[in-house]
């Protein structure tokens, strides 16, 4: 299983910052593409096991925010649940 921890090579802060910048520019699809190899099923939360609590929280927030905005724009059912 490809978890965030192994795929990020211990650099979750860099990914979170990149996602935040893309999100603020309204580039939701592009930001989601950055994590598609880590977060294959958007119906479940990304696996943040093994990350420190702050990094895990930030990545969960970024992923949730991105799918919410992207889902609203693309009218994806249940994306804001």
VMD Tcl script that builds the backbone (N, CA, C; Angstrom):
set m [mol new atoms 243]
animate dup $m
set s [atomselect $m all]
$s set {name element resname resid chain x y z} {
  {N N UNK 1 A 0.841 -1.188 0.000}
  {CA C UNK 1 A 0.000 0.000 0.000}
  {C C UNK 1 A 0.881 1.244 0.000}
  {N N UNK 2 A 0.544 2.191 -0.820}
  {CA C UNK 2 A 1.317 3.415 -0.938}
  {C C UNK 2 A 0.728 4.464 -0.001}
  {N N UNK 3 A 1.291 4.602 1.177}
  {CA C UNK 3 A 0.772 5.565 2.137}
  {C C UNK 3 A 1.398 6.931 1.904}
  {N N UNK 4 A 0.786 7.938 2.479}
  {CA C UNK 4 A 1.364 9.278 2.370}
  {C C UNK 4 A 2.789 9.303 2.903}
  {N N UNK 5 A 3.021 8.604 3.985}
  {CA C UNK 5 A 4.349 8.626 4.614}
  {C C UNK 5 A 5.430 8.131 3.651}
  {N N UNK 6 A 5.209 6.994 3.028}
  {CA C UNK 6 A 6.241 6.455 2.153}
  {C C UNK 6 A 6.352 7.260 0.871}
  {N N UNK 7 A 5.248 7.677 0.314}
  {CA C UNK 7 A 5.281 8.401 -0.953}
  {C C UNK 7 A 5.864 9.801 -0.805}
  {N N UNK 8 A 5.662 10.406 0.314}
  {CA C UNK 8 A 6.171 11.758 0.520}
  {C C UNK 8 A 7.646 11.775 0.895}
  {N N UNK 9 A 8.171 10.594 1.181}
  {CA C UNK 9 A 9.568 10.518 1.585}
  {C C UNK 9 A 9.844 11.494 2.733}
  {N N UNK 10 A 8.912 11.511 3.691}
  {CA C UNK 10 A 9.023 12.319 4.907}
  {C C UNK 10 A 8.970 13.824 4.632}
  {N N UNK 11 A 8.278 14.248 3.570}
  {CA C UNK 11 A 8.167 15.665 3.239}
  {C C UNK 11 A 6.704 16.123 3.153}
  {N N UNK 12 A 5.860 15.803 4.119}
  {CA C UNK 12 A 4.451 16.177 4.031}
  {C C UNK 12 A 4.218 17.682 4.050}
  {N N UNK 13 A 5.084 18.430 4.696}
  {CA C UNK 13 A 4.919 19.877 4.774}
  {C C UNK 13 A 5.043 20.511 3.391}
  {N N UNK 14 A 5.957 20.021 2.591}
  {CA C UNK 14 A 6.135 20.546 1.234}
  {C C UNK 14 A 4.894 20.291 0.394}
  {N N UNK 15 A 4.332 19.082 0.478}
  {CA C UNK 15 A 3.125 18.768 -0.264}
  {C C UNK 15 A 1.967 19.639 0.193}
  {N N UNK 16 A 1.790 19.793 1.493}
  {CA C UNK 16 A 0.689 20.604 2.025}
  {C C UNK 16 A 0.786 22.047 1.522}
  {N N UNK 17 A 1.977 22.601 1.506}
  {CA C UNK 17 A 2.157 23.974 1.018}
  {C C UNK 17 A 1.835 24.085 -0.463}
  {N N UNK 18 A 2.258 23.096 -1.224}
  {CA C UNK 18 A 1.966 23.086 -2.655}
  {C C UNK 18 A 0.459 22.985 -2.898}
  {N N UNK 19 A -0.201 22.117 -2.171}
  {CA C UNK 19 A -1.649 21.974 -2.309}
  {C C UNK 19 A -2.364 23.273 -1.937}
  {N N UNK 20 A -1.901 23.911 -0.880}
  {CA C UNK 20 A -2.516 25.164 -0.442}
  {C C UNK 20 A -2.389 26.238 -1.520}
  {N N UNK 21 A -1.211 26.349 -2.114}
  {CA C UNK 21 A -1.013 27.352 -3.165}
  {C C UNK 21 A -1.925 27.089 -4.365}
  {N N UNK 22 A -2.023 25.848 -4.772}
  {CA C UNK 22 A -2.900 25.510 -5.891}
  {C C UNK 22 A -4.367 25.770 -5.539}
  {N N UNK 23 A -4.740 25.411 -4.330}
  {CA C UNK 23 A -6.118 25.640 -3.876}
  {C C UNK 23 A -6.461 27.122 -3.910}
  {N N UNK 24 A -5.597 27.957 -3.402}
  {CA C UNK 24 A -5.856 29.398 -3.350}
  {C C UNK 24 A -5.928 30.023 -4.741}
  {N N UNK 25 A -5.320 29.390 -5.717}
  {CA C UNK 25 A -5.383 29.875 -7.096}
  {C C UNK 25 A -6.587 29.295 -7.838}
  {N N UNK 26 A -7.348 28.446 -7.153}
  {CA C UNK 26 A -8.521 27.849 -7.771}
  {C C UNK 26 A -8.203 26.681 -8.676}
  {N N UNK 27 A -7.022 26.124 -8.536}
  {CA C UNK 27 A -6.569 25.018 -9.382}
  {C C UNK 27 A -6.803 23.682 -8.668}
  {N N UNK 28 A -8.069 23.398 -8.418}
  {CA C UNK 28 A -8.432 22.228 -7.630}
  {C C UNK 28 A -8.083 20.924 -8.328}
  {N N UNK 29 A -8.367 20.822 -9.611}
  {CA C UNK 29 A -8.049 19.597 -10.354}
  {C C UNK 29 A -6.545 19.337 -10.356}
  {N N UNK 30 A -5.775 20.392 -10.537}
  {CA C UNK 30 A -4.326 20.253 -10.550}
  {C C UNK 30 A -3.807 19.815 -9.190}
  {N N UNK 31 A -4.377 20.381 -8.139}
  {CA C UNK 31 A -3.962 20.003 -6.783}
  {C C UNK 31 A -4.317 18.550 -6.495}
  {N N UNK 32 A -5.507 18.136 -6.910}
  {CA C UNK 32 A -5.893 16.741 -6.700}
  {C C UNK 32 A -4.997 15.803 -7.505}
  {N N UNK 33 A -4.542 16.249 -8.654}
  {CA C UNK 33 A -3.622 15.438 -9.454}
  {C C UNK 33 A -2.301 15.218 -8.715}
  {N N UNK 34 A -1.919 16.186 -7.882}
  {CA C UNK 34 A -0.682 16.067 -7.097}
  {C C UNK 34 A -0.752 14.911 -6.098}
  {N N UNK 35 A -1.953 14.548 -5.664}
  {CA C UNK 35 A -2.094 13.489 -4.663}
  {C C UNK 35 A -2.814 12.255 -5.186}
  {N N UNK 36 A -3.089 12.207 -6.489}
  {CA C UNK 36 A -3.857 11.076 -7.006}
  {C C UNK 36 A -3.138 9.741 -6.845}
  {N N UNK 37 A -1.821 9.741 -6.863}
  {CA C UNK 37 A -1.091 8.494 -6.652}
  {C C UNK 37 A -1.112 8.069 -5.188}
  {N N UNK 38 A -1.462 8.984 -4.303}
  {CA C UNK 38 A -1.536 8.691 -2.872}
  {C C UNK 38 A -2.971 8.477 -2.395}
  {N N UNK 39 A -3.888 9.130 -3.070}
  {CA C UNK 39 A -5.278 9.161 -2.631}
  {C C UNK 39 A -6.157 8.733 -3.796}
  {N N UNK 40 A -6.168 7.424 -4.044}
  {CA C UNK 40 A -6.845 6.885 -5.215}
  {C C UNK 40 A -8.363 6.926 -5.107}
  {N N UNK 41 A -8.892 6.756 -3.911}
  {CA C UNK 41 A -10.341 6.711 -3.714}
  {C C UNK 41 A -10.771 7.914 -2.877}
  {N N UNK 42 A -11.331 8.911 -3.526}
  {CA C UNK 42 A -11.707 10.141 -2.821}
  {C C UNK 42 A -12.907 9.958 -1.897}
  {N N UNK 43 A -13.496 8.770 -1.914}
  {CA C UNK 43 A -14.622 8.504 -1.003}
  {C C UNK 43 A -14.154 8.146 0.393}
  {N N UNK 44 A -12.875 7.909 0.562}
  {CA C UNK 44 A -12.304 7.600 1.876}
  {C C UNK 44 A -11.166 8.580 2.154}
  {N N UNK 45 A -10.875 8.768 3.405}
  {CA C UNK 45 A -9.806 9.689 3.793}
  {C C UNK 45 A -8.449 9.155 3.369}
  {N N UNK 46 A -7.531 10.057 3.036}
  {CA C UNK 46 A -6.161 9.624 2.735}
  {C C UNK 46 A -5.539 8.957 3.964}
  {N N UNK 47 A -4.644 8.043 3.731}
  {CA C UNK 47 A -3.967 7.344 4.819}
  {C C UNK 47 A -2.833 8.220 5.341}
  {N N UNK 48 A -2.991 8.740 6.531}
  {CA C UNK 48 A -1.960 9.598 7.134}
  {C C UNK 48 A -1.286 8.907 8.316}
  {N N UNK 49 A -1.504 7.612 8.421}
  {CA C UNK 49 A -0.890 6.857 9.509}
  {C C UNK 49 A 0.621 7.012 9.473}
  {N N UNK 50 A 1.197 7.251 10.614}
  {CA C UNK 50 A 2.643 7.381 10.712}
  {C C UNK 50 A 3.149 8.809 10.633}
  {N N UNK 51 A 2.301 9.722 10.199}
  {CA C UNK 51 A 2.708 11.132 10.173}
  {C C UNK 51 A 2.514 11.743 11.551}
  {N N UNK 52 A 3.256 12.788 11.838}
  {CA C UNK 52 A 3.024 13.450 13.117}
  {C C UNK 52 A 1.650 14.116 13.055}
  {N N UNK 53 A 1.013 14.350 14.188}
  {CA C UNK 53 A -0.361 14.860 14.195}
  {C C UNK 53 A -0.562 16.156 13.419}
  {N N UNK 54 A 0.388 17.050 13.486}
  {CA C UNK 54 A 0.254 18.329 12.764}
  {C C UNK 54 A 0.255 18.126 11.249}
  {N N UNK 55 A 1.191 17.337 10.740}
  {CA C UNK 55 A 1.249 17.070 9.313}
  {C C UNK 55 A 0.022 16.302 8.840}
  {N N UNK 56 A -0.396 15.327 9.633}
  {CA C UNK 56 A -1.585 14.547 9.278}
  {C C UNK 56 A -2.813 15.455 9.197}
  {N N UNK 57 A -2.967 16.325 10.177}
  {CA C UNK 57 A -4.116 17.234 10.198}
  {C C UNK 57 A -4.089 18.183 8.998}
  {N N UNK 58 A -2.930 18.712 8.696}
  {CA C UNK 58 A -2.815 19.651 7.573}
  {C C UNK 58 A -3.150 18.965 6.245}
  {N N UNK 59 A -2.635 17.750 6.039}
  {CA C UNK 59 A -2.924 17.048 4.797}
  {C C UNK 59 A -4.389 16.644 4.694}
  {N N UNK 60 A -4.987 16.222 5.803}
  {CA C UNK 60 A -6.415 15.903 5.781}
  {C C UNK 60 A -7.239 17.152 5.474}
  {N N UNK 61 A -6.865 18.271 6.054}
  {CA C UNK 61 A -7.563 19.533 5.785}
  {C C UNK 61 A -7.441 19.917 4.315}
  {N N UNK 62 A -6.235 19.853 3.784}
  {CA C UNK 62 A -6.021 20.222 2.381}
  {C C UNK 62 A -6.812 19.309 1.447}
  {N N UNK 63 A -6.751 18.014 1.665}
  {CA C UNK 63 A -7.474 17.073 0.798}
  {C C UNK 63 A -8.978 17.277 0.905}
  {N N UNK 64 A -9.482 17.474 2.113}
  {CA C UNK 64 A -10.915 17.702 2.290}
  {C C UNK 64 A -11.373 18.988 1.638}
  {N N UNK 65 A -10.589 20.021 1.782}
  {CA C UNK 65 A -10.921 21.300 1.171}
  {C C UNK 65 A -10.923 21.198 -0.349}
  {N N UNK 66 A -9.914 20.542 -0.873}
  {CA C UNK 66 A -9.809 20.406 -2.329}
  {C C UNK 66 A -10.970 19.632 -2.924}
  {N N UNK 67 A -11.316 18.506 -2.322}
  {CA C UNK 67 A -12.397 17.715 -2.898}
  {C C UNK 67 A -13.735 18.439 -2.716}
  {N N UNK 68 A -13.867 19.211 -1.662}
  {CA C UNK 68 A -15.086 19.989 -1.477}
  {C C UNK 68 A -15.265 21.037 -2.560}
  {N N UNK 69 A -14.226 21.827 -2.811}
  {CA C UNK 69 A -14.302 22.857 -3.850}
  {C C UNK 69 A -14.426 22.244 -5.243}
  {N N UNK 70 A -13.613 21.232 -5.505}
  {CA C UNK 70 A -13.658 20.570 -6.806}
  {C C UNK 70 A -15.029 19.925 -7.024}
  {N N UNK 71 A -15.542 19.285 -5.997}
  {CA C UNK 71 A -16.849 18.645 -6.097}
  {C C UNK 71 A -17.962 19.638 -6.342}
  {N N UNK 72 A -17.884 20.791 -5.725}
  {CA C UNK 72 A -18.876 21.838 -5.944}
  {C C UNK 72 A -18.817 22.309 -7.396}
  {N N UNK 73 A -17.632 22.589 -7.869}
  {CA C UNK 73 A -17.472 23.078 -9.244}
  {C C UNK 73 A -17.893 22.056 -10.283}
  {N N UNK 74 A -17.587 20.792 -10.023}
  {CA C UNK 74 A -17.877 19.729 -10.998}
  {C C UNK 74 A -19.182 18.991 -10.699}
  {N N UNK 75 A -19.866 19.432 -9.650}
  {CA C UNK 75 A -21.144 18.797 -9.252}
  {C C UNK 75 A -20.982 17.305 -8.981}
  {N N UNK 76 A -19.954 16.944 -8.214}
  {CA C UNK 76 A -19.717 15.568 -7.841}
  {C C UNK 76 A -20.587 15.243 -6.627}
  {N N UNK 77 A -21.420 14.247 -6.773}
  {CA C UNK 77 A -22.356 13.874 -5.715}
  {C C UNK 77 A -21.601 13.472 -4.446}
  {N N UNK 78 A -22.077 13.967 -3.306}
  {CA C UNK 78 A -21.535 13.654 -1.966}
  {C C UNK 78 A -20.112 14.141 -1.738}
  {N N UNK 79 A -19.617 15.031 -2.542}
  {CA C UNK 79 A -18.246 15.500 -2.358}
  {C C UNK 79 A -18.102 16.456 -1.186}
  {N N UNK 80 A -19.210 16.991 -0.699}
  {CA C UNK 80 A -19.141 17.919 0.422}
  {C C UNK 80 A -19.741 17.352 1.686}
  {N N UNK 81 A -19.792 16.036 1.769}
  {CA C UNK 81 A -20.366 15.380 2.942}
  {C C UNK 81 A -19.309 15.204 3.979}
}
mol reanalyze $m
mol bondsrecalc $m
mol representation Tube
mol addrep $m
